[in-house]
Amino acid sequence: MRFGRLVQTNFLYLKKKLSDISKIIESQNAFFRTQKTKDVNFRLQLLKSLKAEIIANEEAIYTALHKDFKKSEFESFISEFGLVISELNLAINNLRKWAKPKRVKASILTFPSSDYIYKEPYGTVLVIGPWNYPFLLTMEPLIMAIAAGNTVVLKPSELTEHTSLLVSKIIDKVFSSEIATTVLGGIDVATELLAQRWDYIFFTGSVPVGKIVAKAAAKHLTPVTLELGGKSPCIIDDTANLKLAATRIVWGKFLNGGQTCIAADYLLVHKSIKADFIEILKTEITRFYGNNPKASRDFPRIINKRNTERLAKILKDTNVVFGGEIDINDSYISPTIVDSPRLDSPIMSDEIFGPILPILSYETDKDLEEIIWNFEKPLAFYIFSKNKRFVENTINKFEFGGGVINDLLIHFGNHRLPFGGVGHSGMGAYHGKLGFDTFSHEKAIIKRGNWIDPPIRYAPYSNKKFTILKKMFKWFG
């Protein structure tokens, strides 16, 4: 109870910063112009201090996530804390190499010269985080924005009060506000933040809000990264290992209570195996969470009552073949399987973002096309199959952000792979060095030699010069 009042008090206090947002931006712009953030040693010290503070707050992070979601310590580590520490280690160990100017091959047209790409921070960055992974998806972009030499204003979600408050305390402990700070609050705060001029905006959230962010950024020609979502399909063909597929799908779909932007939103199961596969799914869900998932320490809750009511509403008039238990007051919906919903039904209209798994059947590639192309390009795409030709044809046919063959979610965990959407599922990508690159402008520099100055480009022009120039473009351009 005391902690709840503390959260409320701190939110009210921090929301007072709303009137100071323009001052914060002015302060950060002024600090950026001092050039201190361009010093790699300065950035490294900030990242090391951030790592130490996060490690010191490990148990508090688990507690905050449990208060917000009833999320288990194991799940909090594997999907939030552990990934953040890994990203920090990667940045700390590689920052000097990433920040070093890269020499590229010169062109004969600019001879004699040495040509380089310099990594330059954008300046003052706005990061707007989501509620579903409130620690991971606020800290990861923050880490790479700082690593790239930017200053940062971070707005965590107002829906995860405990985690967002803790994130704010960690940032305030490590950074002075002219380098990085947190502004907490709801739609009014987000609206005020988006009305300001930024050098870069990084947003993770829903498609409708992503459109608002893009519109606000366009007013100032501010570059953006939008990490959104969509209805991500998962195909299971008649060659798949059904037991293994079911185990991996249950893990990936119901992790974080199904509140994952890259979770499988619906299954497309070959007609010949569908009935058997549903029974195996039921067995695996019970093996994971027991006969009463509500009592399981490993099954989280929905973020709030409003979202629980939303999910309960889209379940109405559907063919629930497993689960379907709802407790609005406890923000609980059990792992649920829905068989053969209509494509125009509410459950298939938008991203579900909860522990509800619709299952459709297909027989031909044409069936897959008619269903998948009925929706916008998804953030993720999954296939369970042993048929290599089918797999290759399918991943080349459909457009999506990223995908996995014979598993779910794990592409997020490889820092060497870009993570991001396409079309309505987002724009831009990050993770690992790609995250550093996202928050860096690539500045082209040519250092021209003075020891010779070929006269061919200078007037007066002649037919001879023109002939030589054409050959140079043909051979060496």
N, C-alpha and C positions, 0 to 999 in steps of 0.2 A: 504493500500500500504506500509506504513511504517512497519507494522507487517510482511508483506511478505518478505521485504528486510531483516528484523531482523532474520527471520527464515533461509533465505539463508545464511546470514553471520554466524550465529551460527552453521549451519551445516558444513560450510567450516572450521570453527574454530575447531569444535569437531572432524572432520575427520582427523585433524592433529594428533589426538591421535593414529591413525593407527600405526605410527612409534613407539609409546610408549606402545603398547599392552603388549609386553614381560616385560616391566618395571612395568606395572600395576599388572601383575600376580605375579611377584617377590615380589612386595610390599605387595600384599594381602596374599601370602604364608607366608611371614615373620610375618605379623600381626597375622595370624591364629596361628602360633607357639607360640605367646605370651600367649595363652590360654584365652585371654580376652573374646572372643566370646563364650566361654563355661560357662561363668558366666550368669546365668538366669536373674539376675537383670540388667546386661548390655544390654542383648537382649530386655528386657521389656522396658527399657528407649528408645532404638532405635525405637521400634514399636510405643510407645506413641508419640514420636516426629514426626514420619512419619504420624500418624493419624492426629495430630494437623496441620501439613503442608498441608495435602490433604484437610482437612476441610477448611482451610484458602484459598485454591485455588478452591473451589467448582465452583464458577461462571466461573473462567478461564478455568476449565476443560470442562464445557458445551460449552463455546465459541470455544474452540479448536476443539471439536468433531463436532460442527456445521460447522466450516470452512473446516474440512476434508471431511464431509459426508452430510452436511445440516441435521444433526441429531437433532431431537427435544430434548428439555430439559427433557421432561417426559421420553422419550426412553433412553436418556443418563443416567438418574438416575436409572431406573429400570434394565438396562442391563449392566451398568458399575459402576458408582459412588457408588450406594447403596450396590452392592455386595462387592465392595472393603472394604467399611467401616464395613460391616458385618463380613468379613473375619478378619479384624484387631481386631474388638471387640472379636471375638471368640478366636483368638490367645492370646490376652492380658489377657483375663479372665481365660484361661486354660493352659497357658504355663508351670506354675510350676508343674502342675499335669502331663502334657505330658512328661516333661523332667526328671521326677523322675525315678530312676531305678525301674524296675518292678520285684518283686520277683515271681518266678515260683516254682512249686512243684519239689522237688529234686527226684532223682532216687535212689533206693536201691543200685544200682551198684556203686554209688558215696558216699554212707553213710560213715561217717557223713559229711553233707555239707549244705550250704545255696546257692541257685542258683538264678541268676539275669539276666535280660536283661537291658543293659545300652544303652541309646540313644546317639549316637556319631555323630557329624556333619562330613560330608565328607571332607570339606576343602574349596577350591575355586571353585565356581560354575559359569557356563556360562548359562544365560537365554536368549534365542532368541525368541522375541515376534512376533506376527502376526499383520497384518494391520486391520483385520475386527473388532476386539474389542481392539483397541490399548491401552486403559487405563486398562481395566479389566485384559486382558490376559498377560500383562507385570507385573502389580502390584501384582496379586494374587500369582504367583510363587515366586516373590521377597519376599513377606511377609513371606511365609512359609520357604523359604531358610534362611532368617535372623532369624526367630523364632527357627529354628533348630540349629543355631550357625555357619552358614557358612559365608564366604565372597562372594560377588556377582559381576560379570560383566554382565551388562544388555545391550542387543542390541535390541532396539525397531525397528519397521519397518520404512524404509525410505519413504514409500508411504504416511504415515500420518504425514507429517512434523510438523504441529501445535501441535498435541497431543504428538508426540515423543519428541519435544523440551521441552514442558511443563513437561513431565515425567522426562526428564534429569535435568531440573532446580530444581524440587522437590527433586530428589535424591541427587543432589549436595548440596542442602541446609541442608538436614538432616544428610547425611553420609559423613565422610571423605573418600577419594578415596581408602584408604587401607581396608575399610570395604565394601563399595558398590559404584559403579560408572557406568556411561553410556557411551557407545561408539556408535555414530551414523554414518550412512553411508549405502552404498548399498552392492552389491555382493562382491566387493573387500574387504570390511571390514569383512563381514561374512566369506569369504574364509580365511582371515588372522586369525580371531578368531578361526576357526575350525582347523587351523594348529597347534595351541598351545595345550599343555597338561593341561587338567582340571581334577578335582576330580569328577565332575558330570556335565552333560549337560542336560538342559531342553529345548525342542524345541516345539513350536506350529506353524503349518503351513501345507503346502501341502505334499502329498505323495512323489512326486519326490524329493523335497528338504529334506524330512525326510530320504530318502535313502542315500543322500549325508552326512547328519549329522551322521547317524549310521555308515557309512563307515569311516568317520574321527575319530569317537569315538573308533571304533574297533582297530585302529592303536595303541592306548595307553591303550586299555582295560578299557576305561572310561565308567561307567554305564550311561545310558540315559533314559529319559522319552520322548517319542514322542507322541504328541497330534496331530493327523492328521485329516482325514475326510473320504470321500467316498460317494457313492450314497445311502443315507438313505431312505428306503421305508416307506410308510404310507398306511396301509390297511384299507379300509372302507367296512365292510360287510353289508349284507342286514338287519341286526338287529340294526344297529347304529342309534342314534338320529341324523338325517342328518343336521338339522339346527344348533344344538350345535357343531357337528363335523366341519361344514363349518366355523363357527365363530372362533373356536379354531385353525383350520388349516390356515385360512387367517392371524390371529395374528402371529402364529409361523413361517409361511413361509415367510411373507413379513416384519417381524421385521428386522431392520437394512438393508432394501432393499434386503432381501434374502441372505445377505452375512454372513451367520451363518453356522458353520461347522456341527451343529446338526439339521439344518433345514431339513424338509422333502424334499428330492430331487425329488421324483416322487410319485404319488398316484396310488394305485391299488384298483380300485373300482369294487364292484360286478356288473356284467353286468346288472342285473335287476334294479338297481337304478342309474346307471351312468348318464343317460341323465338328470334326475331330480336333481342329486347332482351337476352337472355342473351349472345348472341354479341357484341353491341356492348359490353356490360359487360366481357367478357373482354378485348376489344381495348383498352378504356380503362385497365383495371388494368395491363396490360402497358405501355401508353404512360406511365403514371405511374411505375411501379416497376421496369420492365424484365422480362426473362425470369426473373431470379432476385431477387425482392424482398428476400431475406435479405442480399444484397450492396448493396442500395440505401441510401444515406445518409439518404434521406427517409422510410424506413419504420421506425417505432419498434418496441420490444419490449413484450411483456406485462410487467406490473409485477413478477411473481415466478414461481417454478416452480409454486407451489401453484395459482395462477390459470391457468397454462398447462396444467397437468394437468386442471383443471376443464373447460377448453375442449376439450381433446383427448378427454375422456370423453364430452361431449355430441355430438361429431362421429361417434362410433361408430355404425355401422348407419344412416348417412344417405347420401343420393345426392349425393355430392360431384361436381360437374361442372366445377369449376375450383379450383385450389389444393389445400389440404389438407395441405401439408407442415408437419411439426411437429418442433421440436428442443427438447425439455424443458430441457436443460442451458443453452441459450441463451435460454430464455424466448421462443421464436419460434414463431409460427404465421403462415403466409403468408395473404394475402388470399384468402378462400375463398367459393365460391358453393355453396349447397346447394339442390337442386331438390325442390320438393313434399314437404316434411317433414309428417308427421302432426301434427295440432294437439295430440295428447296425448303427443308425443315429448319427450324431455328438452330438445331444442334450442328447443322452443316453449313450454316450461313456465315459464321465468323469463327475465329480461332477460339477453341474451348477454354484453354488455360485452367484446367482442373483435372481431377482424377476420373474422367469419363472417356471411355474408349469406344467410338463407333466402329463397327466392322461391316464393310461392304464386300461383295464378291465380284469376281470378274472371270471371264473365260478366255478372251482374246486380247491382243494388243490394242485393238480398236476400243474395247471396253475401257482399258486404262486411259487412253487418250481422251475419251469423252468425259471421264470423271475428273482427271487431273487438270485438264485444260478448262474445266468449268470454273476453276479458281485462279486467283492471281498467283504469280510466281512465288513459291514458298521459300522460307529461310533454310529449311533442311529437307532432305530426301533420303529415304532408307529403302534398301532392298535386301530381302533374305532369299538367297538362291545359290545353287551350285552350277547353274547354267551360265557360263562365262559370256557366251554370245548374247544371251538375253540381258545380262547385266550391262555389257558395253553398249548395246543398242539403246537401252533405257536411259542410262546416264547421259548419253549424247543427245537423246531426243528431247528431254525435258530441261527447262531452265530452272535453276534454284541456287541458293547461296552456297551450300556445301552439303556433303552427304557421307554416308557410311554404308558399306556392304557388309551384311551379316552382323550388325550391331547397331546401337543407338548412341547418340550424344558424344562419342569419344573423340570426334574430330576437334571438338572444343579444347581438348587437353593437349594437343600438339602445338607448341608455340611456333613451329616452322610453317604451319598452315594458316592461310588468311581466314579470318572469321568475319563474315558479313553477308548481307543479303543482296538481292537484285530486284529491280522493280519495286513493287509494294512491300517487299520484305526488307528493304533498306538500300543504302548506298554507302560505299566506302567499306574498309575492312581494317582489322587490327589484330593484335596478339604478337607477343615477342618483338622481334626487330620490326615487324610490320606495324606494331603499335608505335614504336619510336618514329618510324617513317611517316605514319599518319599525322603526327603532331609536328612534323618538320617540313619546311619548304625546301625543295631542292634548288639551290642557287647555282646557275651555270657560270663558270669563270674560265676565261681564256687568258693565259699569261703569254703575251706576244713577245717574241724575240726581236732584238734591234740590230742583230749583226748582219742581216740582209733584208732587203725590201724589194721583192719582185715588182717590177713596174707595170705588169700586165693589166692591173685594174684601173690604172690612172689614165685620164685623158691626156693628149688626144688619142682617141681610139682608132684602130686600123683593121683592115680585113685580116691581117696576119694575127693580130692579137685576138680577134674574134674566133678564128680557126683554132688557135691554141686553147682558148678558154673553153670552147665546146668539147675539145678532146679531154681537157682536165675534168669537166663535169661528167663525161661519159665514163672515164677510166677510174677516177678517184673520188668522185663525190659521195 
